[in-house]
Amino acid sequence: MARYRGARIEDPAFGLLVDSFRGVRDTHGVTQKLQILLDDEELAEIRRVAELQRLTVAERVRRALRTARQHSPAGDPRRKLSVVREAAQGAYPVGDLPSMLTEIESGYVRDDLDAAPGSGE
């Protein structure tokens, strides 16, 4: 990027403010630098994918890390197992199946009537 005296570029999508006097600041908070050591083949593959997506290597890695974080399990797995085991005990109040199905079906019929032409929905 060409640097001009006093030039400022803002990119709200990435939360960046580039000021030719001060460098890059993150407008959403403090950023940290992360150094990752990769072998040549891994880095070449990441560069190739980033280029195909028209991204910098840094942005491609950030997106991959965000995706991994979103797909990792949240919370304590022991707590989750405890909740699943308790639910499997089946010690919760329930109605008998035929009456529950009747109630469900009557709800569907009511919803259909409410959404009839001229009903305002």
ABEGO torsion letter per residue (X at the ends): XBBBBGBBBBBAAAGBBBBAAAEBBBAAEBBBBBBBBBBAAAAAAAAAAAAAAGBBAAAAAAAAAAAAAAABBBEBAAAAAAAAAAAAAGABBBBBAAAAAAAAAAAAAAAAAAABBGAGX
